[in-house]
Amino acid sequence: MKEIFPGVFEQGSKLFTKNLVPGVKVYGERLVKEKGIELRQWDFFRSKLGAAIKNGLRHLPIKPGSTVLYLGAAEGTTVSHVSDIVGGKGVVFGVDLSERVMRKFISLSEQRKNIFPIVEDANKPWKYKAFLAEHKIGVLFQDVSQKNQAQIFLKNAEYFLKKGSAGMLVVKAKSISQNVDVASVFGKEVGQLEDSFHVEQIINLKPFEKDHVLANCIKL
Ligand SMILES: C[S@@+](CC[C@H](N)C(=O)[O-])C[C@H]1O[C@@H](n2cnc3c(N)ncnc32)[C@H](O)[C@@H]1O
């Protein structure tokens, strides 16, 4: 078992994070013990962050102790691994629009004390600004299936990120256009970030996710 980023482990072709709540699975993943420590297998077919790591992400800004604002938390599959990585000294605020998917996420936050659910529209960061007021967000992560993905990301960055903070944007081409060439959708969407961010790396998520990239950026 090799630690490839602080809190992220690799064995053969598999990824793992250290289980913050030993004995408890989140989405049916495998639990393994290594030198007395319990790890959760990270299914990169079900997590775009996992897929980006698998496909050669060079720099993971999410670290033990980080404060993360995660837009598009859904049921918390990926957030659960982010929660493992940031650990007891870190915090993850998970925003999602859908009350239905948030039900499961709210139960997850009851087990994992570093997760805080926010049922809101990520298009309206002013609605959760007060909730985050005492926290300095180190990483903005976004995975929302909306047409205006870059715009939502920029809006939240303006509210919550300082110069030098990290941004990770998942772009889903098919949410933007069904017909246009996928590469030009990625170019156009990531291009919108360039006035506000230094884009360090753009990672295509295939074969784990079709027509998705993750842009790893630093706020200017
Ligand atoms: C692809 S899923 C996210 C999966 C999740 N990131 C994971 O890896 O476990 C996209 C989520 O974005 C949410 N979403 C879509 N539009 C949104 C918006 N305007 N504000 C907040 N969440 C939104 C949807 O409800 C959905 O749960």
PDBQT file of the ligand as one rigid body, heavy atoms in Angstrom, charges set to zero:
ROOT
HETATM    1  C1  LIG A 301     -23.299  14.158 -11.057  1.00  0.00    +0.000 C 
HETATM    2  S1  LIG A 301     -24.131  14.498  -9.584  1.00  0.00    +0.000 S 
HETATM    3  C2  LIG A 301     -22.837  14.684  -8.400  1.00  0.00    +0.000 C 
HETATM    4  C3  LIG A 301     -22.149  13.407  -7.971  1.00  0.00    +0.000 C 
HETATM    5  C4  LIG A 301     -21.218  13.620  -6.800  1.00  0.00    +0.000 C 
HETATM    6  N1  LIG A 301     -20.330  14.732  -7.053  1.00  0.00    +0.000 N 
HETATM    7  C5  LIG A 301     -20.384  12.395  -6.473  1.00  0.00    +0.000 C 
HETATM    8  O1  LIG A 301     -19.338  12.182  -7.095  1.00  0.00    +0.000 OA
HETATM    9  O2  LIG A 301     -20.750  11.637  -5.568  1.00  0.00    +0.000 OA
HETATM   10  C6  LIG A 301     -24.619  16.158  -9.848  1.00  0.00    +0.000 C 
HETATM   11  C7  LIG A 301     -25.379  16.761  -8.684  1.00  0.00    +0.000 C 
HETATM   12  O3  LIG A 301     -25.513  18.159  -8.936  1.00  0.00    +0.000 OA
HETATM   13  C8  LIG A 301     -26.696  18.573  -8.322  1.00  0.00    +0.000 C 
HETATM   14  N2  LIG A 301     -27.066  19.900  -8.867  1.00  0.00    +0.000 N 
HETATM   15  C9  LIG A 301     -27.503  20.199 -10.121  1.00  0.00    +0.000 A 
HETATM   16  N3  LIG A 301     -27.719  21.519 -10.233  1.00  0.00    +0.000 NA
HETATM   17  C10 LIG A 301     -27.403  22.078  -9.038  1.00  0.00    +0.000 A 
HETATM   18  C11 LIG A 301     -27.410  23.399  -8.541  1.00  0.00    +0.000 A 
HETATM   19  N4  LIG A 301     -27.782  24.435  -9.302  1.00  0.00    +0.000 N 
HETATM   20  N5  LIG A 301     -27.024  23.599  -7.256  1.00  0.00    +0.000 NA
HETATM   21  C12 LIG A 301     -26.649  22.570  -6.473  1.00  0.00    +0.000 A 
HETATM   22  N6  LIG A 301     -26.612  21.289  -6.902  1.00  0.00    +0.000 NA
HETATM   23  C13 LIG A 301     -26.977  21.042  -8.165  1.00  0.00    +0.000 A 
HETATM   24  C14 LIG A 301     -27.699  17.468  -8.641  1.00  0.00    +0.000 C 
HETATM   25  O4  LIG A 301     -28.805  17.474  -7.738  1.00  0.00    +0.000 OA
HETATM   26  C15 LIG A 301     -26.808  16.223  -8.507  1.00  0.00    +0.000 C 
HETATM   27  O5  LIG A 301     -26.954  15.640  -7.229  1.00  0.00    +0.000 OA
ENDROOT
TORSDOF 0
